[in-house]
Amino acid sequence: MARRVVVALLGPVHWSPPGVDLAEWRAALAEDVIDLLATLNEVEVAVAVTPADRALADALVWPGTAVYEVAEPTPNAVFAALEGYDQAAVLVSDVPDLPALTVGKLLRPLTTRPVAVAPVEGGGPGLLGVAVRLPAPAWLPTLELDSATPAEARANAPRPGDVAVTAGWRRLRGPADLATLDPAFEGWEATRALLSGPGRPA
C-alpha cells in the first residue's frame, strides 16, 4: 500500500468576522482542520508552517504529529520537504467543516495520475488543496493556494489529463462564506465556539 500523508498548510488568513480577533480566528480554523485530518484512515497527518508560525503549529498539533517548516507557504515547498512518502496532499487551513470524503477524493486520482487539485466551490479564486505522487513532477508550477487555478496547475503538464480536478469545497474568506456554515454539521468545534462568543449569535 502506498504511504500517504495529508498536510495542513497553515498559511496566512486575511479576514475574520467582525469582533473576532484575526489571530484567534486563524488558530480556531487551523485547529478544526487538524482535528479533522486526525480522523482520517490510511494516511499520516502533518502540519506545515513558515518558521514565523512554528509556535502556532506546536500549540495545535496532536502529540506525535510532524511539523514541517517551509520557506514559503506553498504546496510545492511542502512536497519538497517530505521524505519517505509515495503520495501527499496539502490542504488550506480555512476549511474547518471540510468533509473527510473530500480529502479522500483528492487523493483517489493519484492511482492513475501524477497530480490532483481541488478547486474552491463556486468558482472562487484559489484552491482547496493539491495532491501529488512524490516526488512532485518538475512541470508542476509553484501554486499559491489563495490564487491558483486548475488551469494554472495544468499549464505545463505533458497532457491536460495529468492533473485531475476533484470535488471542491468553499473556504471561509469573507462574510458570504461564513453564512454557509451548517450548525447541524458535526465538527468545527473551535470555530463554532469562537463564533458563539459573548455578543455573537450561536
C-alpha positions in Angstrom: 0.0 0.0 0.0 1.3 3.5 -0.8 2.4 5.6 2.1 0.4 8.7 2.1 0.5 11.9 4.1 -2.0 14.8 4.3 -0.6 18.1 5.4 -2.4 21.1 6.7 -0.6 24.2 5.5 -1.1 27.0 8.0 -0.9 29.9 5.5 -1.9 33.5 6.1 -5.6 34.3 6.9 -6.6 37.8 5.8 -10.2 38.1 7.1 -12.0 37.4 10.4 -15.7 38.0 11.4 -16.5 41.4 13.0 -15.5 41.4 16.6 -13.3 38.3 16.3 -9.5 38.7 16.7 -7.7 37.7 13.5 -5.1 35.6 15.3 -7.7 33.7 17.3 -9.8 33.2 14.2 -6.8 31.8 12.3 -5.9 29.4 15.2 -9.5 28.2 15.5 -9.8 27.4 11.8 -6.4 25.6 11.9 -7.3 23.6 15.0 -10.5 22.3 13.4 -8.7 21.3 10.2 -6.0 19.5 12.1 -8.7 17.7 14.2 -10.5 16.7 11.1 -7.3 15.2 9.5 -6.6 13.3 12.6 -9.8 11.2 12.0 -8.7 10.1 8.5 -7.8 6.4 7.9 -4.8 5.0 6.0 -3.0 8.3 5.9 -0.5 10.1 8.1 -1.1 13.6 9.1 1.3 16.5 9.3 1.3 20.3 9.5 3.4 22.8 7.6 4.3 26.4 8.5 6.8 29.1 7.8 9.3 29.5 10.7 7.4 32.5 12.0 4.4 30.4 12.7 6.1 27.4 14.3 4.6 28.4 17.7 1.1 28.3 16.3 1.6 24.8 14.9 3.2 23.5 18.1 0.2 24.8 20.1 -2.4 23.0 17.9 -0.9 19.6 16.8 -1.6 16.3 18.4 1.3 14.6 20.1 3.5 12.9 17.6 2.3 14.9 14.6 5.1 16.0 12.3 5.5 19.8 11.8 7.5 20.9 8.7 9.0 24.3 8.5 9.0 25.6 4.9 10.4 28.8 3.4 7.2 29.8 1.7 3.5 28.7 2.3 3.1 26.8 -1.0 2.3 23.1 -1.6 5.5 22.9 -3.7 7.6 23.8 -0.7 5.8 21.2 1.4 6.2 18.5 -1.2 10.0 19.2 -1.4 10.3 18.9 2.4 8.6 15.4 2.6 10.6 12.2 2.7 9.6 8.6 2.7 6.1 9.1 1.3 4.6 7.9 -2.0 1.7 10.4 -2.1 1.0 13.7 -0.4 -1.9 16.1 -0.3 -1.6 19.7 1.0 -4.7 21.5 2.2 -5.5 25.0 3.2 -6.4 25.7 6.8 -9.5 27.9 6.4 -11.9 24.9 5.8 -13.0 24.0 9.4 -16.0 22.0 8.3 -14.4 20.2 5.3 -15.9 16.7 4.8 -13.4 13.9 5.2 -14.7 12.4 1.9 -13.5 15.5 0.1 -9.9 14.7 1.2 -10.3 11.1 0.0 -11.5 12.3 -3.4 -8.4 14.5 -3.7 -6.1 11.5 -3.1 -8.0 9.0 -5.2 -6.8 10.0 -8.7 -3.2 9.5 -7.7 -3.6 5.8 -8.6 -3.6 6.8 -12.3 -2.5 10.5 -12.5 0.5 12.4 -11.0 -1.4 15.4 -9.8 -4.9 16.3 -8.4 -6.3 19.6 -7.4 -9.5 20.5 -5.5 -10.9 23.9 -6.5 -12.8 26.3 -4.4 -16.5 25.6 -4.6 -18.5 28.1 -6.6 -15.6 29.1 -8.8 -13.8 31.5 -6.4 -10.1 32.2 -6.7 -7.6 29.8 -5.2 -7.5 26.1 -4.5 -8.7 23.9 -1.6 -5.7 21.6 -1.9 -3.2 19.9 -4.2 -2.2 16.2 -4.2 0.8 14.6 -6.0 2.7 11.4 -6.4 6.1 12.1 -4.9 8.5 13.4 -5.9 6.3 16.1 -7.4 6.5 16.5 -11.1 9.1 19.0 -12.3 6.5 20.6 -14.6 4.2 21.5 -11.7 4.4 25.3 -11.3 4.6 27.0 -7.9 1.0 27.2 -6.8 -0.3 29.9 -4.4 -3.4 28.4 -2.8 -5.1 31.8 -2.4 -5.0 32.5 -6.2 -4.0 29.4 -8.2 -6.5 27.7 -10.6 -6.7 24.2 -12.1 -5.7 25.7 -15.4 -2.5 27.1 -13.9 -1.7 23.7 -12.4 -2.2 22.1 -15.9 -0.3 24.8 -17.8 3.0 22.9 -18.2 1.7 19.3 -17.9 2.5 16.9 -20.8 -1.2 16.2 -21.1 -4.1 18.1 -19.5 -5.4 14.8 -18.1 -2.3 14.5 -15.9 -4.0 16.9 -13.5 -7.3 15.6 -12.1 -9.8 18.1 -10.8 -11.7 16.7 -7.8 -14.6 17.8 -5.7 -14.3 21.3 -4.2 -15.4 23.0 -1.0 -15.7 26.6 0.0 -13.2 28.4 2.1 -14.0 30.8 4.9 -12.6 34.0 3.4 -15.5 36.5 3.8 -19.0 37.1 5.2 -20.7 35.2 2.3 -18.7 32.1 3.1 -19.4 32.4 6.8 -23.2 32.3 6.1 -22.8 28.8 4.5 -21.7 27.1 7.7 -24.2 24.5 8.8 -24.7 24.3 12.5 -26.0 20.8 12.2 -22.8 19.6 10.6 -20.6 17.8 13.1 -17.1 19.1 13.8 -15.6 22.6 13.6 -15.8 22.9 17.4 -13.1 25.6 17.8 -14.6 27.8 15.1 -18.1 27.2 16.4 -17.0 28.2 19.9 -15.4 31.4 18.7 -18.5 32.4 16.7 -20.7 31.7 19.7 -18.7 34.0 22.0 -20.2 36.9 24.0 -22.2 39.3 21.9 -22.4 37.0 18.9 -25.2 34.6 17.8 -24.6 30.9 18.3 
